[in-house]
Amino acid sequence: MPTRPAVVAGTWYPGTAAALARQVDGYLEDAPEWTGGPIRAVIAPHAGLMFSGPVGAHAYKAASAGRYDTVVLAGPSHYVAFDGVAIYPHGAFATPLGDAEIDGTLAEALMASPAIRPNAAAHQREHSLEMQLPFVRHLFPEARIVPLVMGFQTRETITALAAALAQACASERILIVGSTDLSHFFDARTAQELDGRVAGHVAAFDADGLLAIFEHYPEHERGRFVACGGGPAIAVMMAARTLGATDARVLKYGHSGEISGDFDGVVGYLAAAFGTFPETPEAG
């Protein structure tokens, strides 16, 4: 497959390597050091870097305490409707920080699941994975990636992705990333209340409880009231648990109003980590 171009470089994040590295470094500098133990998976947001970067940096700085050969990226489809999970199984994703090569061997292993199939069209415009790459390329420049985009976020697809990740990602040198923003376009107080429910289930490592909240709403409302990437995030939590993670930590919450100054219609962001941590980890 051809190299997938960086379609939001220069708009959602800086389009040159030097400017992008400076911005990423600034966010990482503001995030605390992590000494809580090895991380198997994280949740990170995917809005424009100036909005979500200060939150996402917490997840990636914590993960950078470990060493990973491959980063598996699971996010929602914002533009293409389809059943199952779309994988980009070969080639690379272009970024201003250099191409992120795809781990074709792991991609093939994931395609043992009938829910995961190649679908380049689903990746063509999608930003939910691309917005992870500034941190991935900067912190893990030698790591390969596996890009996964979830279509309709049904219980069947969520559990199928979770099972596939748990089966194929046994190596502790694989980091799994669930890409999602939280509630969309409520006033800041309402957003914090809605997002607090999500954060509570994440902190409790309660994927089933988060799935119950997700399914409480009609599918077309789940992204607004819960999380646009709720399905991928839940699947990543389920997989991390199966892979041996015993603990979850919410590392940071924020919303777009903190950057824009507009508190009347905000988007919520969350950073979280899953692994086996000391009872009272130090996060800086």
C-alpha positions in Angstrom: 0.0 0.0 0.0 1.3 3.5 -0.7 2.5 5.8 2.1 -0.5 7.6 3.6 0.1 11.4 3.5 -0.1 13.6 6.6 -3.4 15.2 5.7 -3.8 17.6 8.7 -0.1 18.7 9.0 0.1 22.4 8.7 -3.4 22.9 10.0 -4.1 20.7 13.1 -0.4 20.7 14.0 2.8 22.3 12.6 3.8 21.1 9.2 7.6 21.3 9.7 9.7 19.1 11.8 11.4 21.8 13.8 8.2 23.6 14.7 6.3 20.4 15.5 9.2 19.1 17.8 9.2 22.4 19.7 5.5 22.3 20.3 5.5 18.6 21.4 8.5 19.3 23.7 6.7 22.2 25.3 3.7 20.0 26.2 6.0 17.2 27.4 8.0 19.5 29.6 4.8 20.6 31.4 3.7 16.9 32.0 5.0 15.3 35.2 7.5 12.4 35.3 5.9 8.9 35.6 7.4 6.4 38.0 4.2 4.3 38.5 5.4 1.2 36.7 5.2 -0.4 33.2 2.4 0.7 30.9 0.6 -1.6 28.5 -2.0 0.9 27.1 -3.0 4.5 27.2 -6.0 6.6 26.2 -5.1 9.9 24.5 -7.2 12.7 22.7 -7.1 13.6 19.1 -8.2 17.2 18.6 -5.9 19.9 17.1 -2.5 19.7 18.9 -2.9 23.2 20.5 -6.1 22.0 22.2 -5.5 18.3 23.0 -1.7 18.3 23.1 -1.4 19.5 26.7 -3.5 16.6 27.9 -2.2 13.9 25.5 1.4 14.7 26.6 0.6 13.2 30.0 -0.2 9.8 28.5 2.8 9.8 26.1 5.3 11.0 28.7 4.2 8.3 31.1 4.5 5.7 28.3 7.9 7.0 27.3 9.3 5.6 30.6 9.0 2.2 28.8 10.5 0.8 25.5 8.2 -0.3 22.7 8.9 -1.8 19.3 5.3 -1.2 18.0 2.6 1.3 18.8 -0.9 0.1 17.9 -3.3 3.0 17.3 -7.1 2.4 17.6 -9.4 5.3 16.9 -12.9 6.1 15.5 -13.9 6.8 12.0 -15.2 10.4 11.6 -15.8 10.4 7.9 -16.5 6.9 6.5 -19.3 4.6 7.7 -18.6 0.8 7.7 -18.9 -2.3 9.8 -15.9 -3.6 11.7 -12.4 -2.2 12.0 -10.3 -0.8 9.1 -6.6 -1.6 9.1 -3.9 -0.1 7.0 -1.7 -3.2 6.9 1.4 -2.2 5.0 3.5 0.8 4.1 3.8 3.9 6.2 2.1 7.0 7.5 3.9 10.2 6.6 4.6 12.8 9.2 6.8 16.0 9.4 9.0 14.0 11.8 9.6 11.2 9.3 7.5 8.3 8.1 6.0 6.0 10.7 6.5 2.5 9.2 3.8 -0.1 9.6 4.4 -3.4 11.4 3.1 -5.7 8.7 3.7 -8.8 10.8 1.5 -7.6 13.6 -1.0 -6.3 11.2 -1.3 -9.7 9.6 -1.8 -11.3 13.0 -4.6 -8.9 13.8 -6.3 -9.7 10.6 -6.9 -13.2 11.9 -10.0 -11.6 13.3 -12.8 -11.4 10.8 -13.7 -8.0 12.2 -10.4 -6.4 11.0 -10.0 -5.9 7.3 -7.9 -3.6 5.0 -9.8 -0.4 4.1 -7.5 2.4 2.8 -10.5 4.7 2.2 -11.3 4.8 5.9 -7.8 6.1 6.7 -7.7 8.6 3.9 -9.0 11.7 5.8 -9.1 10.3 9.3 -7.4 12.4 11.9 -7.9 10.3 15.1 -4.8 8.3 14.4 -2.7 11.0 12.7 -3.0 13.2 15.8 -1.1 10.6 17.8 1.9 10.6 15.5 3.6 13.8 16.7 4.1 12.2 20.1 4.7 8.7 18.8 7.4 9.8 16.2 9.0 12.2 18.7 9.2 9.8 21.7 9.5 6.4 19.9 11.3 7.2 16.6 12.3 3.6 16.0 8.9 2.1 16.7 6.5 0.9 14.0 2.8 1.4 14.1 -0.4 -0.5 13.3 -3.3 1.8 12.4 -6.8 0.7 13.3 -10.0 2.7 12.6 -13.3 1.5 14.0 -16.5 2.0 12.0 -19.9 1.5 13.7 -19.1 1.2 17.4 -21.2 -1.8 18.2 -20.7 -4.1 21.2 -19.8 -6.8 18.7 -17.1 -4.8 17.1 -15.7 -3.5 20.4 -15.4 -7.0 21.9 -14.0 -8.4 18.6 -11.3 -5.7 18.6 -10.5 -6.3 22.2 -10.1 -10.0 21.6 -7.9 -9.5 18.6 -5.6 -7.0 20.4 -5.3 -9.4 23.4 -4.5 -12.3 21.1 -1.9 -10.5 18.9 -0.3 -8.0 21.3 1.1 -10.3 24.0 4.6 -8.7 23.8 5.2 -6.2 26.5 7.1 -4.1 23.9 3.8 -3.3 22.2 2.0 -0.1 23.4 -1.8 0.0 22.6 -3.3 3.5 22.2 -7.1 4.2 22.4 -7.7 7.6 20.6 -10.8 9.5 21.8 -12.1 12.9 22.8 -14.9 13.1 25.3 -18.1 15.1 25.3 -18.7 17.6 22.5 -20.0 21.2 22.6 -21.6 21.4 26.0 -20.8 24.3 28.3 -17.8 23.6 30.5 -19.7 22.7 33.6 -21.9 20.2 31.9 -19.0 18.8 30.0 -17.1 18.2 33.2 -20.1 16.4 34.7 -20.5 14.2 31.6 -16.8 13.6 31.3 -16.5 12.8 35.0 -18.6 9.7 34.5 -16.1 8.5 31.8 -13.1 9.4 34.0 -14.6 7.5 36.9 -15.0 4.3 35.0 -11.5 4.6 33.5 -10.0 5.2 36.9 -11.8 2.1 38.2 -10.6 0.1 35.2 -14.3 -0.6 34.5 -14.6 -1.2 30.8 -18.0 -2.8 31.2 -19.4 0.2 33.1 -18.1 2.5 30.5 -19.7 0.4 27.8 -23.0 0.6 29.6 -22.9 4.4 29.6 -21.9 4.3 25.9 -24.8 2.1 25.0 -27.3 4.2 27.1 -27.3 6.7 24.2 -28.4 6.1 20.6 -25.4 5.6 18.4 -25.6 9.0 16.8 -25.5 10.7 20.3 -22.7 8.7 21.9 -19.9 10.9 20.5 -21.6 14.0 21.9 -22.5 12.8 25.3 -19.8 10.2 26.0 -16.8 9.9 23.7 -16.4 9.9 19.9 -13.9 7.1 20.3 -15.6 5.4 23.1 -15.6 2.0 21.2 -11.9 2.0 20.6 -11.1 3.2 24.1 -13.3 0.5 25.7 -11.7 -2.2 23.5 -8.2 -1.0 24.5 -9.2 -1.2 28.2 -10.6 -4.7 27.7 -7.5 -5.8 25.9 -5.1 -4.3 28.5 -7.0 -6.2 31.3 -6.7 -9.5 29.4 -3.0 -8.8 28.8 -2.4 -8.6 32.5 -2.9 -5.0 33.4 -4.3 -4.6 36.9 -4.4 -0.9 37.4 -5.6 2.3 35.7 -4.7 5.9 36.3 -6.4 9.0 35.0 -3.4 11.3 34.3 -5.0 14.5 33.1 -8.4 15.9 32.2 -9.0 19.1 30.3 -11.2 20.8 27.8 -10.9 23.1 24.8 -12.2 26.2 26.7 -9.0 26.2 28.7 -7.2 27.1 25.5 -9.8 29.0 23.5 -11.4 30.9 26.4 -14.8 29.9 25.1 -16.5 28.0 27.9 -19.9 27.8 26.3 -19.2 24.9 23.9 -16.2 22.8 24.8 -14.7 19.4 23.9 -13.4 17.2 26.7 -10.0 15.5 26.7 -8.6 12.7 28.9 -5.2 11.0 29.3 -5.0 7.7 31.1 -2.7 4.7 31.5 -3.2 1.0 32.2 -0.6 -1.4 33.6 0.5 -2.8 36.9 1.4 0.0 39.2 2.4 0.5 42.8 -0.4 1.1 45.2 0.5 4.8 45.4 2.4 5.6 42.2 4.3 8.8 41.9 3.3 10.8 38.8 5.6 13.7 39.3 
